[in-house]
Amino acid sequence: MSVHKPFSTQFKRITTHRLFEMKQKGEKIAMLTGYDYSMAQMLDGAGIDIILVGDSASNVMAGNETTVPMSLDHMIYHASSVVKAVQRALVVVDMPFGTYQGNSRKALSSAIRVMKESGAHSVKMEGGSEIIDSVERVLSAGVPVMGHLGLTPQSIYKFGTYTVRAREEEEAEKLIEDAILLEKAGCFGIVLEKIPAKLATKVAQTVQIPIIGIGAGNGVDGQVLVIHDMLGITKAFSPRFLRRYADLDGIMTEAVQNYIQDVKSSDFPNEDECY
């Protein structure tokens, strides 16, 4: 039986350059979402490489159906909470819908706000050639940018479905072209979401920057999952690519029920728990 040893916090801080080195050495990159101080502190202490302050907070924290409602102020709030807890991991913040599409000046001002007000290390933007002007302008200010291709949740109303993207040859070729375009622009990495594994592997082999997959197979340079999904806090979302490492919904529900029972029976607090 394998034994998981606690991670040493003495390891050097993860930077965009360190991620590039990890890809060159064939060392996989582990990435999870985080939205608050307590969770980020746990993730960082466990040794996660990247914490993504995802606009998926719209779903798992705010209860919205899509990521579209998230505002820049929302993202800055969550990001600043995460940054306060982090000593080692690279913190990437999703640029929310409407803060960079079609307006590179707005993209720059939005990215600068994220960096200055939250203290985060980088931002993530969804899209390829459609947003390249915004990507280049943000990069020109010295803000590190991670790309995101394949299934782009902010465009859900355009696509109308969360099904696998880039199955057809034309869309697959465009995805590869967009990945090369983002690399040439200066992005330090790209997330590929819900695309065929063979295509994701080809992209990872084509570009020099790290490729992080979610529902994109194991031929990429790392993986990302939403923390609430991975820990079994959420139950309604069960895509094929999701592996649940715990059942915290069950554990927490039982704990709350035990607390309720102890309070109602006057078992809590007992004499040792009183002053």
Residue pairs with C-beta under 8 A, 6 or more apart in sequence:
7 45
7 46
7 47
8 47
9 44
9 45
9 87
9 88
11 47
11 88
12 18
12 88
13 87
13 88
13 90
14 49
14 50
14 88
14 89
14 90
15 90
15 121
16 90
16 121
16 122
16 144
16 188
16 189
18 90
19 29
19 49
19 50
19 90
19 188
19 189
19 210
20 188
20 208
20 209
20 210
22 28
22 29
22 49
22 210
22 221
22 222
23 29
23 208
23 209
23 210
23 221
28 221
28 222
28 223
29 49
29 50
29 210
29 212
29 221
29 222
29 223
30 47
30 48
30 49
30 50
30 222
30 223
31 48
31 49
31 50
31 51
31 52
31 92
31 212
31 222
31 223
31 224
32 43
32 48
32 50
32 51
32 52
32 224
32 225
32 226
32 227
32 230
33 51
33 52
33 53
33 54
33 56
33 57
33 224
33 225
33 226
33 227
33 228
34 40
34 43
34 51
34 52
34 53
34 82
34 227
35 53
35 54
35 57
35 60
35 61
35 78
35 81
35 82
35 227
36 78
36 81
36 82
37 81
37 82
37 84
37 85
38 85
39 227
40 51
40 81
40 82
40 83
40 84
40 85
40 86
41 85
41 86
43 51
43 89
43 227
44 51
44 85
44 86
44 87
44 88
44 89
47 88
48 89
49 89
49 90
49 222
50 89
50 90
50 91
50 92
50 212
50 222
50 224
51 82
51 86
51 89
51 90
51 91
51 92
52 92
52 93
52 94
52 124
52 224
53 75
53 78
53 79
53 82
53 91
53 92
53 93
53 94
53 118
53 120
54 67
54 94
54 226
55 67
55 70
55 75
55 94
55 96
55 97
55 153
55 154
56 67
56 94
56 153
56 226
57 70
57 74
57 75
57 78
58 64
58 66
58 67
58 68
58 69
58 70
58 74
59 65
59 66
59 67
60 226
60 228
60 229
60 233
60 234
61 78
62 69
62 70
62 74
64 70
66 153
66 156
66 157
67 94
67 96
67 97
67 153
67 154
67 156
68 97
68 154
68 156
68 157
70 94
70 96
70 97
71 96
72 96
72 99
72 110
72 113
72 114
74 96
75 93
75 94
75 95
75 96
75 114
75 118
76 113
76 114
76 117
76 118
79 91
79 93
79 114
79 118
79 119
79 120
80 117
80 118
80 119
82 91
82 120
83 91
83 118
83 119
83 120
84 119
90 121
90 122
91 120
91 121
91 122
92 120
92 121
92 122
92 123
92 124
92 146
93 114
93 118
93 120
93 122
93 123
93 124
94 123
94 124
95 107
95 110
95 111
95 114
95 123
95 124
95 125
96 154
97 154
99 106
99 107
99 110
100 106
100 107
100 110
100 111
100 125
100 131
100 134
100 138
101 127
101 130
101 131
101 134
102 134
103 134
104 133
104 134
104 136
104 137
104 138
105 137
107 125
107 131
107 134
107 135
107 137
107 138
108 134
108 137
108 138
108 140
108 141
111 123
111 138
111 141
111 143
111 145
112 141
112 143
114 120
114 123
115 123
115 143
121 144
122 143
122 144
122 145
122 146
122 188
123 138
123 143
123 144
123 145
123 146
124 145
124 146
124 147
124 148
124 191
125 131
125 134
125 135
125 138
125 145
125 146
125 147
125 148
126 148
126 149
126 152
126 153
126 154
126 155
127 147
127 148
127 149
127 152
127 155
127 178
128 147
128 149
128 174
128 175
128 177
128 178
128 179
128 181
128 182
129 174
129 177
129 178
129 181
132 181
132 182
132 185
135 145
135 147
135 182
135 185
135 187
136 185
136 186
138 145
139 145
139 185
139 186
139 187
144 188
145 185
145 186
145 187
145 188
146 187
146 188
146 189
146 190
146 191
147 178
147 179
147 182
147 187
147 189
147 190
147 191
148 190
148 191
148 193
149 175
149 178
149 179
149 182
149 190
149 191
149 192
149 193
149 195
150 165
150 166
150 175
150 191
150 192
150 193
150 194
150 195
150 216
151 159
151 162
151 164
151 165
151 193
151 194
151 195
151 215
152 193
153 162
153 193
156 162
159 165
162 194
163 194
164 194
164 195
164 196
164 215
165 171
165 175
165 193
165 194
165 195
166 172
166 174
166 175
166 195
166 196
166 199
167 196
172 195
172 196
172 199
175 192
175 195
175 199
175 203
176 199
176 202
176 203
176 206
179 190
179 192
179 203
179 206
179 207
179 211
180 206
180 207
182 190
183 190
183 207
183 208
183 209
187 209
188 209
188 210
189 209
189 210
189 211
189 212
190 203
190 207
190 209
190 210
190 211
190 212
191 211
191 212
191 213
191 214
191 224
192 200
192 203
192 211
192 212
192 213
192 214
192 216
192 220
193 213
193 214
193 215
193 216
194 214
194 215
194 216
194 239
194 241
195 215
195 216
196 217
197 216
197 217
197 218
197 219
198 217
198 219
199 216
200 211
200 213
200 216
200 217
200 219
200 220
201 217
201 219
201 220
203 211
203 220
204 211
204 219
204 220
204 221
205 219
210 221
210 222
211 220
211 221
211 222
212 220
212 221
212 222
212 223
212 224
213 220
213 222
213 223
213 224
214 223
214 224
214 225
214 241
215 239
215 240
215 241
216 241
225 242
225 243
226 234
227 233
228 234
229 237
229 242
229 244
230 242
230 243
230 244
230 245
230 246
231 244
231 245
231 246
231 248
232 244
232 245
232 246
232 247
232 248
232 249
232 250
233 248
233 249
233 252
234 249
235 249
259 268
261 267
262 268
